Amino acid sequence: LTTLVNDLYDVSRLSYDALELQCEHVALGAVISSALKSVAPMIKARAQHLSVDVKPAWLNADPVRLSQVLANILKNAAKYTQKGGSISLFAKCQNQKCIIKIKDNGTGITAEMLERIFDPFIQSDITRSKMCGGLGVGLTIARNVIELHGGALSVVSPGASLGSEFTVSLPCLLIERKAIDSAEDDIFIPRISDDAPSHQQILIINENSPITDSLAMLMLVMGYHVQTVCNENDAIQAIYDNEIHIVFFDNRRSGGIDRDMAYRIRDEFSSRSLWMIALTNSNHRLESILGHGDSKGVFDAYLPGSATQAELLRVLRQF
């Protein structure tokens, strides 16, 4: 009831241009994390698969309102996607715009309803209405909030039963690379998948943190405890301080595999059972390299940079 009253209140304020934003400089990852946290129980209860790929960025935005918008879209995706279905969230900056895409393989939207989906008190059909049980104003509020931020909200769907994709476009802030990288340090990603043992800890080594952030967020969503470091000394200290089980060497940007560093870490912790994986730009199929390890004995597995979430999970399950 509280949610319905709040929605009606927001619609009323939007009608009179009275909805005010409390904007501040905020990390995109923090906003998305808040949205994921609110929708995680629903996705987990429906045994749905969530994939997340978020590149670091800063926005001038109302973090509470923006998080509510993304949570609303994610909750709709969960409601209208069958149990065991798939939901993906992708975000990056492009041409000074932050593009956020939320896609599902659920019930989809007919061409007729696409024209009215953002109108107030609209629900796409009887089935969706029964599933939702709301007023049909969430997307109206979402679109208006995004427009107040100077952005746009759109949706596409091939048709009924073919899923849908919502796209949020927002202005990006131009901030120094160092500030952008550090913005992701304290991101919380809720555990949604039960596929990963909760005790397993992963260390990711990569000097290029924008890439590592995305990989770390994906592993966090999959249920692993993850730390990221940018150099060998920090990696060694992290392994000393924690019960690290798996070490990822993320070499996708540099292109070359730092075997010398891997050897030194292997020697330093020869008494520990570390599983070491090299993530490369190789275009080889996963099956051609998985399980063979390194001929020199330092890596337990290689994984191509193009590997999917399912392939990544398949490698991790071998530990």
Secondary structure, DSSP 8 states (H G I E B T S, - for coil): -HHHHHHHHHHHHHHTT------EEEEHHHHHHHHHHHHHHHHHHTT-EEEEEE---EEEE-HHHHHHHHHHHHHHHHHTS-TT-EEEEEEEEETTEEEEEEEE-SS---HHHHTTTTSTT--SSHHHHHHH-S-S-HHHHHHHHHHHTT-EEEEE-SSTTS-EEEEEEEE-----HHHHHHTTTT-------SSS-TT-EEEEE-S-HHHHHHHHHHHHHTT-EEEEESSHHHHHHHHHHS---EEEEE-TTT-S--HHHHHHHHHHTTTS--EEEEEE---S-HHHHTTT--TTSS-SEEEETT--HHHHHHHHTT-
